[in-house]
Amino acid sequence: MNVTRYRCSVLVVDDEPNILALLAAQLGDEFEVVTACSAEQARALFAQRSVDIVLSDLQLPGESGLSLLDWVRRTAPRTARILMSGTVRLEDATDAINQSQVHRIVLKPWRREDLLQTLRAVSRTLLLERSHEQLLDELRRLNMELEQRVADRTRELEAALAKLQEVALTDSLTGLANLRSVEMTVEKEVRRRMRNPSPIALAMIDADHFKNINTRYLHTGGNHVLVWLAGVLRNSVRASDSLARVGGEEFLVVAPDTDAGGAAVLAERLRSAVDAAATQYDGHPIRMTISLGVAVADAATVVSYPQLFKCAAEALKEAKDSGRNRAVVRQYDPPAVA
């Protein structure tokens, strides 16, 4: 609100038409003046429009000006209230201040300049209060906008962080979990087994003779085969299993709640799925086989991830040394305590 340009409205209430006319003439240059000759007319005007200041005579037909100002206080508390009277008794002044909470009392006969100074002071106070309220509203609005922007930015950063975490734990070529991700999974399962003992299996998978693929079909052909192989393996593991690519042509499967018998079934399902499948690259059919080394720890055996990984690696070496395209399942045996 521009305090210097806003013209406050003044409702003058008096039962004498000549006084209404005089006040309208004296105040009209600086204020928007509306008049009423009774409290009833004043209330009717309030129903039609807002009023900044009410200037009411004490003596009105049928109702006291104090009663009107008290009604204004209750129904339009933002409107300033001024009482005008030529016979203000002490009790009237007390009621005006305490009950109707008038802002000023003007005595008749009045001096034009004194009345203008009174109305100017009241209007300045009103306009400053409203300007302050508008500034507070604007501050609240700006704070809400800032909070919204902060909330939006926080969500964006959280989404970006989640994406970064996903990327950090995902193999970019195959979309499978990577080594760091599967290590976290195994460590989590190891901790869970300490609370709720259960068997666990770790299968290490190696694509047989993968160097021949890279030699014949180059790097792009090798990548194609790895993506295809990842898809075959993904479709062959159980929902409870975790599959990851941990090296060039090496994959790892974490199988919770899986004993030696279940591990053998899982390993054969993976081996036979790859053996029976085929892909094409650059018009050439390509078939692959895999070798698997599976380490199994029963529910009563305490084992760490490095120990399980070492056992699976030894089983994989045995599978490869004995002809490939096969699985070797080893029961993990903890070292004897000296």
Protein Blocks (a to p, Z undefined) as FASTA:
>chain_A
ZZklpccddddddfbfklmmmmmmmmmmmpccdddfbfklmmmmmmmpccfbdcddfbdg
hiafklmmmmmmmmmmmbccddddfbdcfklmmmmmmmnopabdcdddddfklmmmmmmm
mmmmmmmmmmmmmmmmmmmmmmmmmmmmmmmmmmmmmmmmmmmmmmmmpcfklopacfkl
mmmmmmmmmmmmmmmgcdddddddddehklmmmmmnommlmmmmmmmmmmmmmmmmcfkb
ccddfbfklccdddehiafklmmmmmmmmmmmmmmpccdeehiacddddddddddddfkl
ccdfklmmmmmmmmmmmmmmnngaiacdddddddddZZ
